[in-house]
Amino acid sequence: MKCVIIINGSGGCGKDEIVKYVSKSLTDHYIMNVSSVDNVKKAAKVLGWIGNKTPKSRKFLYDLKQLSIQYNDNPTYQLIKHIKDNKADIYFFHIRESEEIDKIKNKLEGVINVVTWIVRRQEIEMGNPADDDIYGYWYDYHIDNSGKFSHTIKQVDEILREMEMEYEIKHDEASIIGSREE
């Protein structure tokens, strides 16, 4: 299976734990876990962000990401670059904003299959549109992580089985649209 899984959910809902589980359970696959704010976080540290995840910090990261999108669309460029530069079978892309999810899906359409997962646990207001509007998107798969993690694992296993049966994954690196307009 070769694909991009866009994973979303509120802070602390267990996205990284789910990715770790998938990585451990699919040992014959090379899996990359990447966030659309990785480079934004690097820039934020230069500007004084200390790595915390308070509502104020999350709003700062959101605003900085929006500036980066407006300036040169760096978050999308960096995600596409991961596909070009690596040979992973499965890429987990953490993307919050609906329009950014659609942008990646449109750029990769016909090249590599992209599916979307939403992870739900508890609803927490974070004070920025990226975190507070995550449920306004039509996701392919829904994972309820509000109970025991063993129940979450069963859901993830079921989704992975369905994906293996449903998706014929195409991958042609040369056709990925990834040039960034300066």
C-alpha positions in Angstrom: 0.0 0.0 0.0 1.4 3.4 -0.9 -0.6 6.5 0.1 -0.9 9.7 1.9 -3.1 9.7 5.0 -4.1 13.2 6.2 -4.8 12.9 9.9 -6.6 15.5 11.9 -8.0 16.0 15.3 -7.9 18.4 18.2 -4.8 18.7 20.3 -4.2 15.7 22.6 -6.7 13.4 20.8 -4.1 10.7 20.1 -3.1 11.2 16.5 0.6 10.5 17.1 -0.2 7.4 19.2 -2.3 6.1 16.3 0.6 6.8 13.9 3.0 4.9 16.2 0.6 2.0 16.4 0.3 1.9 12.6 4.1 2.0 12.3 4.5 -0.9 14.7 1.7 -3.0 13.2 2.8 -2.5 9.6 6.4 -3.4 10.0 6.9 -4.2 6.3 6.0 -0.6 5.4 8.1 2.5 5.6 6.0 5.2 7.3 6.7 8.9 7.6 4.9 11.2 10.1 5.0 14.8 9.0 3.1 18.0 10.1 2.3 20.9 7.8 3.6 23.2 10.6 7.1 21.5 11.1 8.9 24.4 9.3 6.6 26.9 10.9 7.6 25.6 14.3 11.3 26.1 13.3 10.6 29.7 12.4 8.6 30.2 15.5 11.5 29.1 17.7 13.7 31.7 16.1 11.0 34.2 17.1 10.9 33.1 20.7 8.4 30.2 20.8 9.5 27.7 23.4 7.6 24.7 22.1 4.6 24.9 24.4 1.0 24.2 23.2 -1.0 26.8 25.0 -3.9 28.4 23.2 -1.8 31.6 22.8 1.1 29.5 21.3 -1.2 27.6 19.0 -2.7 30.9 17.8 0.8 32.2 17.1 1.7 29.1 15.1 -1.6 29.4 13.2 -0.9 33.0 12.3 2.7 32.3 11.3 1.5 29.4 9.1 -1.1 31.6 7.4 1.7 34.2 6.6 3.8 31.3 5.2 0.9 30.1 3.0 0.3 33.6 1.7 4.0 34.4 1.1 5.1 31.3 -0.8 2.8 28.3 0.2 5.7 26.7 2.1 3.7 24.3 4.1 2.3 22.6 1.0 5.6 22.7 -0.8 7.3 21.0 2.2 4.7 18.2 2.3 5.1 17.5 -1.5 8.9 17.6 -1.1 8.7 14.8 1.5 7.1 12.6 -1.2 9.6 13.5 -3.8 12.6 13.1 -1.4 11.6 9.9 0.4 10.5 6.4 -0.5 7.9 5.9 2.2 4.9 3.6 1.6 2.6 5.6 3.8 2.9 9.3 4.6 0.9 10.6 7.6 0.4 14.3 7.0 -1.0 16.4 9.9 -3.0 19.2 8.3 -5.6 21.3 10.2 -7.2 23.6 7.6 -9.8 22.3 5.2 -8.5 24.4 2.3 -5.0 23.1 2.9 -6.3 19.5 3.0 -8.0 20.1 -0.4 -4.9 21.7 -1.8 -2.8 18.6 -1.1 -5.5 16.3 -2.4 -5.7 18.3 -5.6 -2.0 18.4 -6.1 -1.7 14.6 -5.7 -4.8 13.6 -7.5 -4.0 10.9 -10.1 -0.5 10.5 -8.6 -0.9 8.9 -5.2 -4.1 8.2 -3.3 -4.9 10.5 -0.4 -7.3 9.6 2.3 -8.4 11.6 5.3 -8.8 10.5 8.9 -10.3 12.5 11.8 -9.6 11.4 15.4 -12.1 12.4 18.0 -11.6 12.5 21.7 -12.7 15.5 23.7 -13.7 18.9 22.3 -11.3 21.6 23.4 -11.5 25.2 22.2 -8.0 26.4 21.2 -8.8 29.9 20.0 -7.7 29.7 16.4 -9.5 28.6 13.2 -7.2 25.7 12.4 -7.9 24.0 15.7 -11.5 25.1 16.2 -12.8 24.3 12.7 -11.5 20.7 12.2 -14.9 19.1 12.1 -16.1 21.2 9.2 -14.5 18.8 6.7 -15.8 15.6 5.1 -13.3 13.0 6.2 -13.0 9.5 4.7 -12.6 7.8 8.0 -13.6 8.6 11.6 -11.8 7.3 14.6 -13.3 7.6 18.1 -10.5 7.7 20.6 -12.6 8.6 23.6 -12.6 5.1 25.2 -10.0 2.4 25.7 -7.1 2.5 23.2 -7.8 -1.2 22.4 -11.1 0.0 20.9 -9.2 2.6 18.9 -6.8 0.0 17.6 -9.7 -2.2 16.4 -11.1 0.8 14.4 -7.7 1.6 12.9 -7.1 -2.1 11.9 -10.5 -2.1 10.3 -9.7 1.1 8.4 -6.4 -0.3 7.2 -8.0 -3.5 6.0 -10.6 -1.5 4.1 -8.0 0.8 2.6 -5.9 -2.2 1.4 -8.9 -3.6 -0.4 -10.3 -0.4 -1.8 -7.4 1.6 -3.0 -5.2 0.8 -5.9 -2.3 3.1 -5.2 -0.5 4.8 -8.1 2.8 6.5 -7.6 4.9 8.2 -10.2 7.3 10.7 -8.6 8.0 12.5 -11.8 4.4 13.6 -12.2 4.0 15.1 -8.7 3.3 18.8 -8.9 5.6 20.3 -6.4 7.4 23.4 -7.7 7.0 26.3 -5.4 6.3 29.7 -6.8 8.7 32.3 -5.2 
